[in-house]
Amino acid sequence: MIVEEIRNAFAILTEPTPSKIKEVLSRLPLSADAFASCMPSSDGLPYGREVLFRTNDVEIVLIYLPPGHESAPHDHGSSFGWEYVLQGEMMNINHSVIPGSSRAPAYVSVQETMSVASGQVYFIEKGQIHAIRNGGQTPVISLNVYSPPLSGCKEYRISPDCLLPETESTGKGAAP
């Protein structure tokens, strides 16, 4: 079973770096069909997520993003991560916050929008604020690996000129 292979591959990984995690991901036989038995449901949320494995060094999460859905802008706290698209085509939307002053509020600027197709992987830096969107007709399924495990993640809401911290996310519905 693929989840067992993932556990075995990542359980022995010590002091994970972005390059070590990407290498482990590249050696695994990953496909959306392999995860059919543990596919998360979105349960009325914009996306579903299922934690498959967690150690002190890594957390591995399966994401299900239905067609037409989008996550809130969010960060991954003190974690960096690789997000491997198993099915569909995901839009990754990176945001940057331009600090405000006493005379003007902070505002958000879309830094980069990139399409990530099935079989592709992309890197999310520590502290990066991003959102994921499925503009296609097929559900997006991705396998996300974070190091260290997610904590202190924040979701953001967009007001007309400002990206404002909204909540700290934990558990179901937390940052993808």
C-alpha positions as CSV (number, residue, x, y, z in Angstrom):
1,M,0.0,0.0,0.0
2,I,1.3,3.5,-0.9
3,V,0.8,5.0,2.5
4,E,3.0,2.3,4.0
5,E,5.7,3.0,1.4
6,I,5.5,6.7,2.2
7,R,5.8,6.0,6.0
8,N,8.8,3.7,5.4
9,A,10.5,6.3,3.1
10,F,10.0,9.3,5.3
11,A,10.5,7.6,8.7
12,I,14.2,7.2,8.2
13,L,14.7,10.7,6.9
14,T,16.6,12.8,9.4
15,E,17.3,16.5,9.2
16,P,15.1,16.9,6.1
17,T,16.1,19.5,3.6
18,P,14.1,20.6,0.6
19,S,16.4,18.6,-1.7
20,K,16.2,15.4,0.5
21,I,12.4,15.6,0.6
22,K,12.2,16.1,-3.2
23,E,14.5,13.2,-3.8
24,V,12.3,10.9,-1.6
25,L,9.2,12.0,-3.4
26,S,10.8,11.3,-6.8
27,R,11.5,7.7,-5.8
28,L,7.9,6.9,-4.7
29,P,5.4,5.3,-7.1
30,L,2.8,8.1,-6.8
31,S,-0.6,8.2,-8.5
32,A,-4.0,9.4,-7.5
33,D,-5.4,5.8,-7.9
34,A,-3.0,4.6,-5.2
35,F,-4.7,6.8,-2.6
36,A,-8.3,5.9,-3.4
37,S,-8.8,4.1,-0.1
38,C,-7.8,7.2,2.0
39,M,-9.1,10.1,-0.2
40,P,-10.3,12.9,2.1
41,S,-13.7,14.5,1.7
42,S,-14.2,18.2,1.5
43,D,-17.3,18.0,3.8
44,G,-18.6,21.4,2.7
45,L,-15.2,23.0,3.0
46,P,-13.2,24.4,0.0
47,Y,-11.0,21.3,0.2
48,G,-10.4,18.1,2.0
49,R,-7.2,17.1,3.8
50,E,-6.0,13.9,5.4
51,V,-2.8,13.6,7.5
52,L,-1.2,10.4,6.3
53,F,2.0,10.4,8.4
54,R,3.7,12.6,10.9
55,T,7.1,12.5,12.7
56,N,9.0,15.2,14.6
57,D,10.6,16.1,11.3
58,V,7.9,15.8,8.5
59,E,4.1,15.8,8.0
60,I,2.5,14.3,4.9
61,V,-0.9,15.4,3.9
62,L,-3.2,14.3,1.1
63,I,-5.3,17.2,-0.4
64,Y,-8.5,16.9,-2.4
65,L,-9.6,20.2,-4.1
66,P,-12.9,19.9,-6.0
67,P,-13.4,21.6,-9.4
68,G,-14.1,25.3,-9.0
69,H,-12.8,25.5,-5.4
70,E,-10.0,27.6,-3.9
71,S,-8.3,27.7,-0.6
72,A,-8.0,30.9,1.4
73,P,-4.6,32.6,1.2
74,H,-2.5,31.0,3.9
75,D,1.0,30.4,5.1
76,H,2.5,27.2,6.5
77,G,3.8,28.7,9.8
78,S,7.5,27.8,10.2
79,S,7.4,25.0,7.7
80,F,8.5,24.7,4.1
81,G,6.9,22.2,1.8
82,W,6.7,20.3,-1.4
83,E,3.3,19.9,-3.1
84,Y,3.1,17.0,-5.6
85,V,0.1,17.2,-7.9
86,L,-1.2,13.6,-8.4
87,Q,-4.3,14.5,-10.5
88,G,-5.7,17.6,-12.2
89,E,-4.2,21.0,-12.7
90,M,-3.7,23.3,-9.7
91,M,-3.1,27.1,-9.8
92,N,-0.7,28.2,-7.1
93,I,-1.1,31.8,-6.3
94,N,1.7,33.4,-4.3
95,H,1.0,36.6,-2.4
96,S,3.3,39.2,-0.9
97,V,2.2,41.7,1.7
98,I,3.4,45.3,1.4
99,P,3.6,46.7,4.9
100,G,1.4,49.7,5.7
101,S,2.1,52.8,7.6
102,S,0.2,55.2,9.9
103,R,-1.1,56.9,6.7
104,A,-1.9,53.8,4.6
105,P,-3.0,50.3,5.3
106,A,-1.0,47.2,4.3
107,Y,-1.9,45.7,1.0
108,V,-1.5,42.5,-0.9
109,S,0.1,42.0,-4.2
110,V,-0.1,38.8,-6.2
111,Q,3.5,37.9,-6.6
112,E,3.2,35.0,-9.0
113,T,0.5,32.7,-10.4
114,M,1.7,29.3,-11.7
115,S,-0.1,26.3,-13.1
116,V,1.0,23.0,-11.7
117,A,-0.1,20.0,-13.7
118,S,-0.4,16.3,-12.7
119,G,3.0,14.8,-12.1
120,Q,4.6,18.1,-11.3
121,V,5.9,19.3,-7.9
122,Y,6.3,22.8,-6.5
123,F,8.1,24.2,-3.5
124,I,6.5,26.5,-0.9
125,E,9.1,28.5,1.1
126,K,8.8,29.0,4.8
127,G,6.7,32.1,5.4
128,Q,5.2,32.2,1.9
129,I,1.6,33.2,1.7
130,H,-0.2,31.4,-1.1
131,A,-3.6,30.0,-2.2
132,I,-4.5,27.0,-4.4
133,R,-7.2,27.0,-7.0
134,N,-8.8,24.4,-9.1
135,G,-10.2,26.1,-12.2
136,G,-10.6,22.8,-14.1
137,Q,-13.3,20.1,-14.4
138,T,-11.3,17.4,-12.6
139,P,-10.7,17.2,-8.9
140,V,-7.1,18.2,-7.9
141,I,-5.4,15.7,-5.7
142,S,-2.0,16.5,-4.2
143,L,0.4,15.0,-1.8
144,N,2.0,17.7,0.4
145,V,5.2,17.1,2.5
146,Y,6.0,19.7,5.2
147,S,9.0,20.1,7.4
148,P,8.8,20.7,10.2
149,P,5.2,19.5,10.8
150,L,2.6,22.2,10.4
151,S,2.0,24.5,13.3
152,G,1.2,28.2,13.6
153,C,-0.3,28.3,10.2
154,K,-2.4,31.4,9.4
155,E,-5.2,31.8,7.0
156,Y,-5.7,35.3,5.5
157,R,-8.7,37.1,4.2
158,I,-8.6,39.6,1.4
159,S,-10.2,43.0,2.0
160,P,-10.3,45.5,-0.9
161,D,-6.8,46.7,-0.4
162,C,-5.4,44.5,2.3
163,L,-4.5,41.0,3.2
164,L,-5.2,40.6,6.9
165,P,-4.5,37.8,9.2
166,E,-7.7,36.0,10.0
167,T,-7.2,32.9,12.0
168,E,-4.5,30.4,13.1
169,S,-5.3,27.1,11.4
170,T,-5.1,23.7,13.0
171,G,-6.8,20.4,12.2
172,K,-9.3,19.7,9.4
173,G,-9.6,22.7,7.1
174,A,-6.1,23.9,8.1
175,A,-3.6,25.2,5.6
176,P,-3.2,22.8,2.8
